[in-house]
């Protein structure tokens, strides 16, 4: 999946800049008075602390360089050729410039959760680097779910989703980015990734998960082999163990 190129249009917006101790918020001028965004800005340190607590990250190291946020108005959607449609449409992504977020038509609480998801990506990127999509999205959804929905509800969702979608050999397929993204929007691939992350944290511990993330990168074509070496099991066996875990 090729992410939309926000960089091309960044200079076409008038930015209202708010700088805090650890962050720089670039807010589209038309959103400068938005009270919801003001709250997202004020609560950033508290959200970072929640992420760091769950993933056992040291924020002092992560905060070396300021974290940049870009809050675009929905004008960016037409520039990018994205049809916003009728449903609430807000979207975020992490780029080299920082966290990009399009403030479109959505509920306030969804905005916070979407921004939070990208913040997890940003902190993970700085602490361990990105793993291939299954783990990378899995970690973001794991942290997001633990904070916004709670452990019980999250585990229940993982169990239900895993049971329904994990046919034989599927984990070895999902580990490849190309397959993962080809199923995006068709299968709940983010939840499946989160189910793997939840299993790894509960059974192997957070340090093993971090160790895997540090040893790999987003485009790692040998990721299957690396997982097997780090976890001391084959990926097919891992799938069976996770199935047992959620039974
Ligand atoms: Zn994500």
Boltz pocket constraint, residues with backbone or C-beta under 6 A from the ligand:
constraints:
  - pocket:
      binder: B
      contacts: [[A, 117], [A, 121], [A, 136], [A, 137], [A, 140]]
      max_distance: 6.0
